[in-house]
Amino acid sequence: MCTCLLGLPRTRVLAFTMLPCQHHQSHFLPVVHQPASRPPSHIWQSHQQSRSYQTTSVLRSYILTPPQVNSILKANEYSFKVPEFDGKNVSSVMGFESNQLPANAPIEDRRSAATCLKTRGTLLGVFDGHAGCACAQAVSERLFYYIAVSLMPHDTLCELEAAVEFGRALSPILQWHKHPNDYFSKEAQKLYFNSLRTYWQELIDLTSPGEVPDTREALLSAFKRLDNDISLEAQVGDPNAFLHYWVLRVAFSGATACVAHIDGSDLFIANAGDARAVLGVQEEDGTFSCHTLSNDHNAQNDDEVARIQGEHPPSERKTVIRQDRLLGLLMPFRAFGDVKFKWNIELQKCVLESGPDQLNENENTKFIPPNYHTPPYLTAEPEIIHHKLRPQDRFLVIGSDGLWETLHRQEVVRIVGEYLTGVHQHQPLKVGGYRVTLGQMQGLLEERKARVSSAFEDLNVATHLMRHAVGNNEFGTVDHERLSKMLSLPEELARMYRDDITIIITQFNPHVIGAQRQEEQS
């Protein structure tokens, strides 16, 4: 949890001193070869240069009105309710709600949601980009198609190929559920389609009639194949100058991914990176507990550290992970793109030399990571966790690391559970070691009372959670002054204190799940 602002006295309203938090520094940590007195020249993103130093900035903040705060928080909210048939919802998923709050300009996070039309199931995903938004954008557009194709039986794949071969109209593979701000890059669609078609042609050759794909293997194959295609497209290039530049931007930037596939009572989470999926479980006494369905792939995960060290010679044991980063640079240990951590040096130089001038002018792209001896150092292979849904499993939260840096997973589940049920679990009032007067204590109790009455001012649960993530004070309640200050930070400062936040919250139908479990057991 980020604590860089939690100790801020509540009486200092118009101006305050803020220290950038280590959690909110870039996924990339630049290596400085110059003397300490000089700033580094090769920062992965130019707008992140100020975040390379732990300096004190005096900020004149402005107090936004509640309507202004709501306008910012609700700008990217989206909701989808699964249609009912004959007054009944026959899906295990009742619907989902999502939202995004940028810190980077433009935002580097992406989100996707879709229903599989050729097979069954709902797909939901959060993609956290770094070194730009290009890779996250491409993965958010493409990964679900790769998953959908991987899930198709042999006969469906053959029908798909025959339709393309003979020029017949293709029926949709996915039904997308998108906010107007969630765009597709139209210029690259033909390139993307050709790569996808090559993939399903190979699947036809590898499968047999009547063979039903395994969901776990399908997710694994989709992740790895898309990352391979991103790499291959960058190596081959494109005659179109814009597309050539675009595929290189995608490959040299990176993105983590956390994807859920929900089909009946089967929930699969495929995760590569440090986004996170958490299940909200309602206990018999009505309280909510969290069940984590993903592991962060970073230096705090001992298994990940051991995996990476085991993939490289003992001579690199001290250099492969430095300062809790891959080669001292990259925070997540699994990601799409990031070919600077996957290609050998000769290939990097060859591709860059034949690439457009815009890319060659970028010092960050030409920079070779230190102690780069035995690539690849990075993989997009996901860790996949399967969970059999139960009636007490009420909702799933998928969030980029910007959410989990500000709120503990149990707190996230509590906030969402209280919102969805309208029942508030009053914990003993904590003041975190602060000295408070009786007057301040009364104010906190009145704040808690007001919070109950205004619990439904947000019609979107993801927005409600985001309000807490940005506005929670040291006492665990939303402080409007703090929320206003955080939302009014100028672009060049916002990223110093928090990350992009993307949230998708899915509600499950306990009656349908219970009936499905009974059918499976009978």
Disulfide bonds with the S-S distance in Angstrom:
none
